[in-house]
């Protein structure tokens, strides 16, 4: 599932707050990583959950987007490992 679940479920309506929160807490790498995905999807996400789900579902067929999702999920997993040490 990974980050695509965030976009597709009800939490996805908070994408902009999430990016801004990362910036506020000086988590630039997280903000930039999430923003890169948002930009790939067109620069913003619909507030409506069904519309977001449809948008993400369409992009899941795109090899570039799938590669970016994998990169993002790897980034998050790597950061989690570093924090636990």
Secondary structure, 3 states (H helix, E strand, C coil): CCHHHHHHCHHHHHHHHHHHHHHHCCCHHHHHHHHHHHHHCCCCCCCCHHHHHHHHHHHCCCHHHHHHHHHHHHHHHHHHHHHHC
